[in-house]
Amino acid sequence: MRRTRRPRFVLMNKMDDLNLHYRFLNWRRRIREIREVRAFRYQERFKHILVDGDTLSYHGNSGEVGCYVASRPLTKDSNYFEVSIVDSGVRGTIAVGLVPQYYSLDHQPGWLPDSVAYHADDGKLYNGRAKGRQFGSKCNSGDRIGCGIEPVSFDVQTAQIFFTKNGKRVGSTIMPMSPDGLFPAVGMHSLGEEVRLHLNAELGREDDSVMMVDSYEDEWGRLHDVRVCGTLLEYLGKGKSIVDVGLAQARHPLSTRSHYFEVEIVDPGEKCYIALGSLGKRMLLFLLEASSLPLEC
């Protein structure tokens, strides 16, 4: 009697099913690991700060810095946040700004490199160092401090950061965009300080007759050999002779309501041939050569 051989493809099919099962289990484990990493990555971080919903209060002694870093960075679609000062505490040492994701929680925002913050107690801007420069007015209980990034910054990877007080722009500065983004941060350093955090705040629109910090080309009456990128003015001429002059003239004149403007020199260029003033009927005049400037009004 002839012996019947068992088909080999049955065994192979079972092996294939087993391999597929293990691949499926590995895939599920990998997905779970990715979710755990993302959950850990996007967690708010704080030290010597008591967090109760959207309310932050100082929870240390006066020798300890309290710092809070939000769970997610500002983005092009969500580029602004505000902090309302509920109680300025003993000294009002409250800072509002932007920091890298893993910023040291033992320092006020703005004290360390790649961070920037507006400090309420002295009205100074701290940009990557423990010594600030005069920027705006002091802030007290009831005031709102806002901080945002111009949307155009997310395309050029250079952060044009602006600050507001009670909905009005105070000024701006420029710094490199961190690879992981810039995260909203709040610092405190004295007893009794308490703030309310508004991560989804919206910046109110200012009067169109006033030159705004986030102005584009339509805010300029004349542009010659100058490129506008948000608040940044960049010279595009050759710079080889006296006739190679770049000009940016604002569309709106100075007035009793808007009678002052500032220019921050980001890069002096080769020879720093930079001039600013007024022309004609108080029109703003900028002559730029081999330079890039952000405008603050």
C-alpha positions in Angstrom: 0.0 0.0 0.0 1.4 3.4 -1.0 2.0 5.9 1.7 0.5 9.3 1.3 2.8 12.3 1.9 1.5 15.3 3.9 1.3 18.5 1.9 4.2 20.8 2.8 2.3 24.0 2.1 0.1 23.5 5.2 3.2 23.7 7.5 4.4 26.8 5.6 1.1 28.5 6.0 1.2 28.0 9.7 4.7 29.4 9.9 3.6 32.4 7.9 0.6 32.9 10.2 2.9 32.7 13.2 5.4 35.3 11.8 2.5 37.6 10.9 1.2 37.3 14.5 4.6 38.2 15.9 5.0 41.1 13.5 1.6 42.4 14.6 2.6 42.2 18.3 5.8 44.1 17.6 3.9 46.7 15.6 1.5 47.2 18.5 4.4 47.5 21.0 6.1 50.0 18.8 3.0 52.1 18.5 2.6 52.1 22.3 6.3 53.1 22.8 5.8 56.0 20.4 2.7 57.2 22.2 4.5 57.0 25.5 7.5 59.0 24.2 5.1 61.7 22.7 3.1 61.8 26.0 6.3 62.4 27.9 7.7 64.9 25.4 4.6 67.1 25.5 4.2 67.5 29.3 4.2 70.8 31.0 7.3 71.3 33.3 7.4 73.4 36.4 9.4 73.8 39.6 8.5 75.9 42.7 5.3 76.7 40.9 1.8 75.5 42.0 -0.4 74.8 39.0 -4.2 74.9 39.5 -5.8 74.7 36.1 -4.7 77.9 34.3 -3.6 79.6 37.5 0.1 79.6 38.4 1.4 80.7 41.8 4.8 80.9 43.4 5.5 77.9 45.8 9.0 78.3 47.2 11.1 80.6 49.3 12.4 83.9 48.1 15.8 82.4 47.3 14.4 79.9 44.8 13.4 80.7 41.3 10.0 79.3 40.2 9.7 78.4 36.5 6.9 77.0 34.4 7.2 75.7 30.8 4.2 74.9 28.7 3.7 71.5 27.2 3.7 72.6 23.6 5.6 75.3 21.6 4.1 78.2 19.7 3.2 77.4 16.1 2.2 79.3 13.0 -1.5 78.7 13.8 -1.1 79.3 17.6 1.6 82.0 17.8 0.6 84.1 20.8 -0.2 83.7 24.5 -0.9 86.0 27.5 -0.3 86.1 31.2 -2.6 88.1 33.5 -1.0 89.2 36.8 -3.5 88.3 39.5 -1.1 89.3 42.4 2.3 90.8 41.9 3.4 89.5 45.3 6.2 90.9 47.4 8.6 92.0 44.6 6.6 91.4 41.4 9.5 89.4 39.9 7.3 87.8 37.2 8.8 87.0 33.8 6.9 86.1 30.6 8.6 84.7 27.5 9.8 81.8 25.4 12.3 79.1 26.1 13.6 75.9 24.6 11.8 72.7 25.5 14.3 71.4 28.1 15.1 74.8 29.7 16.5 74.7 33.2 13.7 75.3 35.7 16.2 76.9 38.2 16.5 80.1 36.1 14.1 82.8 35.1 13.1 82.8 31.4 15.5 85.0 29.5 18.5 84.4 31.7 20.0 81.5 29.7 20.9 81.3 26.0 18.1 80.7 23.4 15.5 82.2 25.7 13.8 85.6 26.0 11.5 87.2 28.4 9.8 90.5 29.5 10.3 91.0 33.2 7.5 92.8 35.1 9.5 94.1 38.0 11.8 96.3 36.0 10.3 96.4 32.5 13.4 95.0 31.0 13.9 92.5 28.2 16.2 89.6 29.0 17.6 87.9 25.9 19.8 85.0 26.8 21.7 86.7 29.6 21.1 87.7 33.2 21.5 91.4 32.4 18.5 93.0 30.7 18.0 96.1 28.6 15.2 98.7 29.1 12.3 97.6 27.0 8.9 98.7 28.4 7.2 99.9 31.6 6.8 97.9 34.8 3.8 95.7 35.3 1.6 95.2 38.3 -1.5 93.4 39.5 -4.2 93.6 36.9 -1.8 94.0 33.9 -1.6 91.5 31.0 1.7 90.6 29.4 1.6 88.9 26.0 4.2 87.2 23.9 4.1 86.0 20.3 6.1 85.0 17.3 5.4 86.6 13.9 3.9 83.9 11.6 6.5 84.6 8.9 9.2 83.4 11.3 8.1 79.7 10.9 9.1 79.9 7.3 12.6 81.4 7.7 13.5 79.7 11.0 14.4 83.1 12.6 12.0 84.0 15.4 10.7 87.5 15.3 9.3 87.7 18.9 7.1 90.5 20.1 5.6 91.4 23.5 2.5 93.3 24.5 1.2 94.9 27.6 -2.6 95.1 28.1 -3.1 94.3 24.4 -0.7 97.0 23.1 2.6 96.1 21.5 5.7 97.0 23.5 8.4 96.0 21.1 10.1 93.1 19.5 13.4 91.2 19.1 14.9 88.5 17.0 16.6 85.2 17.9 17.2 81.8 16.3 14.3 79.4 16.2 15.0 76.3 18.4 14.8 73.0 16.5 12.0 71.8 18.8 10.3 75.2 18.8 10.0 77.9 21.5 7.7 77.1 24.5 5.7 79.6 26.5 7.3 80.1 29.9 6.5 82.0 33.1 9.0 82.8 35.9 8.4 83.9 39.5 10.7 84.7 42.4 8.9 86.1 45.4 6.1 85.2 47.8 2.5 85.9 46.9 3.0 86.0 43.1 0.1 84.6 41.1 -0.8 84.7 37.4 -3.4 83.3 35.1 -2.1 81.7 31.9 -4.0 82.1 28.6 -2.3 79.8 26.0 -5.1 80.4 23.4 -5.2 84.2 23.6 -5.7 86.2 20.5 -4.0 89.5 19.8 -6.5 92.3 19.1 -6.2 94.3 15.9 -4.7 97.7 16.2 -5.7 100.8 14.3 -4.7 100.4 10.6 -3.4 104.0 10.5 -0.6 103.0 12.9 2.5 101.3 11.6 2.3 97.8 13.1 5.1 95.5 14.1 3.9 92.7 11.9 3.6 95.1 8.8 4.2 93.8 5.3 5.0 95.5 2.0 1.6 97.2 1.8 2.6 99.3 4.9 5.4 100.9 2.9 4.9 103.7 0.5 8.3 103.3 -1.3 10.8 100.4 -1.3 14.0 100.5 -3.3 16.6 97.7 -3.0 15.0 96.7 0.3 13.2 93.4 1.0 10.5 93.3 3.7 10.1 90.1 5.7 7.7 90.8 8.6 9.5 93.4 10.7 12.8 92.7 9.0 14.2 95.1 6.4 17.1 93.7 4.4 19.3 95.6 2.0 19.5 94.0 -1.5 21.6 96.5 -3.4 25.2 96.1 -4.5 26.6 98.6 -2.0 29.5 99.5 -4.3 29.0 103.2 -4.7 27.1 106.2 -3.1 24.2 105.7 -5.5 23.6 102.1 -4.4 21.3 103.2 -1.6 18.4 101.2 -0.2 15.3 103.1 0.8 12.2 102.1 2.8 9.6 104.9 3.3 6.5 104.2 5.4 3.1 104.8 4.0 1.7 106.6 7.0 3.1 109.8 8.6 3.9 110.3 12.3 1.1 111.9 14.3 0.3 113.1 17.7 -1.0 109.6 18.5 1.9 107.7 16.9 4.8 110.0 17.1 7.8 107.7 17.8 9.5 104.7 16.2 12.6 102.6 16.8 15.0 100.6 14.8 17.0 97.7 16.2 20.2 96.9 14.3 20.3 93.1 13.8 23.4 93.1 11.5 25.4 96.2 10.9 26.7 94.8 7.6 30.1 95.5 6.2 30.3 99.3 7.0 27.1 100.0 9.0 25.8 102.7 6.6 22.4 103.0 8.3 20.4 106.1 8.6 16.9 106.8 9.8 14.8 109.9 10.2 11.9 111.8 8.6 11.2 113.1 5.1 8.7 115.5 3.8 5.5 115.5 5.8 7.0 113.6 8.7 7.2 110.4 6.6 9.5 107.8 8.0 12.8 107.4 6.1 15.1 104.5 6.2 18.3 104.3 4.3 19.9 100.9 4.6 23.0 99.5 3.1 24.3 96.0 3.8 22.0 95.7 6.8 18.9 94.0 8.2 16.6 95.8 10.6 13.4 95.0 12.5 11.0 97.9 13.0 9.4 98.7 16.4 6.8 101.3 16.8 
